[in-house]
Amino acid sequence: MSTRGVNFLHKWISNNVPEIVGADIISVAELTQKLFADAKAIGIGSTEIEEETVSIYNSILDAIVHHDAGLAD
């Protein structure tokens, strides 16, 4: 993953994940599509984001799960 791809992914997740109340397959899939659309809109290709990430879907799901876990503390 390029530095630009990593920075975009982290910033995008921090700006979009807090809006999600719970994780389900549909919301995570929709967020994944939105992430790629937003990246494309600013000239970042999916390859820049996916190069070293096993799964963007799993990255978003993980961020949601950890965000929810943080709220319980």
C-alpha positions as CSV (number, residue, x, y, z in Angstrom):
1,M,0.0,0.0,0.0
2,S,1.4,3.4,-0.9
3,T,1.8,6.0,1.7
4,R,-0.9,8.0,0.0
5,G,-3.2,4.9,0.0
6,V,-2.5,4.3,3.7
7,N,-3.1,7.9,4.7
8,F,-6.4,7.9,2.6
9,L,-7.6,4.7,4.2
10,H,-6.9,5.8,7.8
11,K,-8.4,9.2,7.3
12,W,-11.4,7.8,5.4
13,I,-12.1,5.2,8.1
14,S,-11.8,7.8,10.9
15,N,-14.2,10.1,9.1
16,N,-16.8,7.4,8.1
17,V,-16.7,4.6,10.7
18,P,-18.0,6.6,13.7
19,E,-21.2,7.1,11.8
20,I,-21.9,3.4,11.8
21,V,-23.9,2.1,14.8
22,G,-23.4,-1.7,14.2
23,A,-21.5,-3.8,11.7
24,D,-23.4,-6.0,9.3
25,I,-22.5,-7.4,6.0
26,I,-24.5,-4.9,4.0
27,S,-23.2,-1.8,5.7
28,V,-19.6,-3.0,5.5
29,A,-20.0,-3.8,1.8
30,E,-21.6,-0.4,1.2
31,L,-18.8,1.3,3.0
32,T,-16.2,-0.6,1.0
33,Q,-17.8,0.6,-2.2
34,K,-18.0,4.1,-0.9
35,L,-14.3,4.1,0.1
36,F,-13.3,3.1,-3.4
37,A,-15.6,5.6,-5.0
38,D,-14.3,8.4,-2.8
39,A,-10.7,7.4,-3.5
40,K,-11.3,7.3,-7.2
41,A,-12.9,10.8,-7.0
42,I,-9.6,12.2,-5.7
43,G,-7.3,10.2,-8.0
44,I,-6.3,7.3,-5.8
45,G,-6.6,3.9,-7.5
46,S,-7.8,0.8,-5.7
47,T,-4.3,-0.7,-6.2
48,E,-2.8,2.0,-4.0
49,I,-5.1,1.0,-1.2
50,E,-5.1,-2.7,-1.6
51,E,-1.5,-3.5,-2.3
52,E,-0.6,-4.7,1.2
53,T,-4.0,-5.1,2.7
54,V,-5.5,-8.6,2.7
55,S,-9.0,-7.2,2.6
56,I,-10.4,-3.6,2.7
57,Y,-13.7,-5.1,3.8
58,N,-11.9,-6.7,6.8
59,S,-10.1,-3.5,7.6
60,I,-13.4,-1.6,7.7
61,L,-15.1,-4.3,9.7
62,D,-12.2,-4.4,12.1
63,A,-12.4,-0.6,12.5
64,I,-16.1,-0.8,13.3
65,V,-15.6,-3.6,15.8
66,H,-12.8,-1.8,17.6
67,H,-14.7,1.5,17.5
68,D,-17.7,-0.2,19.1
69,A,-15.5,-1.9,21.7
70,G,-14.0,1.5,22.6
71,L,-17.5,2.9,23.3
72,A,-18.1,0.2,25.9
73,D,-15.1,1.2,28.0
